[in-house]
Amino acid sequence: MNNDFLWVEKYRPQTIDECILPENIKKTFREFLNKGEVPNLLLSGPAGCGKTTVAKALCKQLGVDSYVINGSDEGRFLDTVRNNAKNFASTVSLTSESKHKVIIIDEADNTTPDVQLLLRASIEEFQKNCRFIFTCNYKNKIIEPLHSRCAVVEFGIKGRDKQEVAVGFFNRLVEILDRENVEVDKKVLAELINKHFPDWRRVLNELQRYSVGGKIDSAILAEFSDVKIEDLIKTLKKKDFPAVRKWVVSNMDNDPAVLLRRLYDALYSSLDGPSIAAAVLIIAKYQYQIAFVADQEINLLAALTEIMVECEFK
């Protein structure tokens, strides 16, 4: 498929300054640009928040040769990494003035431990002429020997940064929709951003899907109605397991970590004192397990079931 057809590629930022990120994160990458070099990096954060875009923009601005391996695909296969990555890393660039090439391992947390061990060895073997940038959603799935050889940049967006980043992305989307000649109800746009924050890739993909008719208005709100945490708390209080399971199934298009975080934010006013501490421990346990479990629906349902059984509601 032509990348110009896909908005996520057509409008992908080409420089660090074009990326929509908190200023402190941009500052880190500007420092790399000022030095003209990049260390081995581990970029960690939620899906769709811009890690791969930043890695590509950094390489482009530095003028380095780069090679991307997708950890969810070829990154799982030892032979692919051994052959392709080593062939690229072991040769000197003939077109770039930079003394280092860069290999980007996208979604590195989906690579196998064997592949990660190979990559650790490759970092040491080709350190004179190659750097590695790893992106991941869950850094605890990166083995320690690889983790320790990288500078870690967290893409977490917290506190006041949330509003600043959301406004920046809102303005960028208005520009994109104007270029694509799509009419938009700005309230609808704000609700879509709020639903999927900070997964900008998903927001842009959803907008492209809804824009086929040339207009995005309130008629589509029913298709992406916001997560009803209040409804969930009511069913937990009633200890209505079928209703809790139904809620989980209907909301699995959302990031489970985000759902647990929103539940965490909402529970304080609904629980008795000792139960607040119990709920925090339960949420922390299951949020940690998100990085490892095979079935996210079962993990989320187990977390809610334990809260329902162990906690006393007001």
Number of C-alpha atoms within 10 A of each C-alpha: 5 7 10 10 10 14 16 18 13 12 14 17 17 16 16 22 15 13 19 21 25 19 12 10 16 16 14 11 19 15 12 14 16 9 10 14 16 22 16 21 19 26 26 23 20 20 19 18 23 22 27 21 18 24 25 23 21 21 23 15 13 19 16 23 21 21 17 17 20 16 23 16 12 14 24 20 15 18 12 14 21 15 10 13 19 17 10 17 25 16 12 16 18 8 9 13 11 16 14 24 26 23 23 25 26 24 23 28 24 21 22 19 15 13 21 24 15 16 21 20 14 20 19 12 14 17 17 14 17 27 23 26 26 28 26 23 21 20 20 14 17 20 16 13 13 18 19 12 16 19 14 17 16 14 18 15 19 10 7 9 15 16 13 16 19 19 15 15 20 17 11 15 21 17 12 16 18 12 9 13 12 18 15 19 12 15 11 17 19 14 15 21 20 14 16 20 21 24 17 20 19 18 22 20 14 14 20 19 11 15 18 10 9 13 16 22 15 14 9 11 15 8 8 14 12 14 15 12 17 13 12 20 20 15 18 22 17 13 15 14 15 10 16 22 19 12 18 20 14 11 16 13 10 13 17 19 20 16 18 19 14 14 20 15 11 14 18 16 11 16 19 14 14 10 18 20 13 16 24 15 13 17 21 15 12 21 19 13 15 17 17 12 12 10 9 18 16 14 18 23 19 15 19 25 18 15 23 21 11 13 20 18 20 9
